[in-house]
Structure formats: structure tokens, C-alpha cells
């Protein structure tokens, strides 16, 4: 389970990633949503995704101290990133423990990640290429790419 500090670190990293990679973000206030809308997006998306039993998502996102506005889809992107992190951790555990069944299920879920809003719209081309490389390595039994992503983008 994510610790409070780890959750905050992950949220900050993902917030920065989403802010830096959201091409064409509105500058005139159009398409911006408040924290309540972000929370609804997050909870709705979390409930629609399947998470590994050992890595459930946080039930809600941390709330900033000050009122903030976000691009529409931010809550969905955060939920999808949590989903990817959970399945990456599951794959690492399963592959190191030689649990082929869990490893197969985890890899199948990770292979679906490019279809998410986060990967298809909010992550830049370089990030998508890196992820594709990580998956290629994982299919060959090399955990280095997935491990790097967990360390850099999932709070370690």
C-alpha cells in the first residue's frame, strides 16, 4: 500500500509530468476544472480499473492547501498512472518470485496502458517511446526498464 509520504511524492511527480506534457492546455480558463471535479474523475476511473490485490490505489488524491484549477482529465490521468504503477510493482514482484501466472496477468495489464488517456494524450512522445522500450525489455525478462519507471515515477 502507498504510504502517505510516498503518495504525496508520487502525486507531485505525476502532477509535474501532467502539467509539463499537456500540450495545448487552455490558457483562458476554458476546459479547467476544480478539485471536486478532479476527485470525481479520479474516483470514477479508479472504480473502472482492475488493480492487483497487493497494490490497491489510494481512495482519494491529496488535496492542495490552496484552491487550484486543473486541466480536464487530470483526475483520470492520475488514476491511470496509479494503475500503471500498481501493475508495474506487481510485475516486478511476480517476475522476481518466478510466479508466472501473476507475471502474465501483470504484463497483460501493462500492455493495455498505451490505450489510457494518460499514455495516449497526457504523456509526450518521448515518454511513450520509453514505456514501449520498458515493455519490450519486460517481455524478454529484463526488469530494468520497469524498475526505472517505478523508481522515478511511482515513489520508489
Buried (B, 14 or more C-beta within 10 A) or exposed (E): EBEEEBBEBBBEBBBEBBEEBBEEEEEEEEBBBEBEBBBEBBBEBBEEBEBBEEBEBBEEBEEEEEEBBBBBBBBBBBBBBBBBBBBBBBBBBBBEEEBEEBBEBBBEBBEBBBEBBBBEBBBEEEBBEBBEEBBEBBEEEEBEBBBEBBEEBBBE
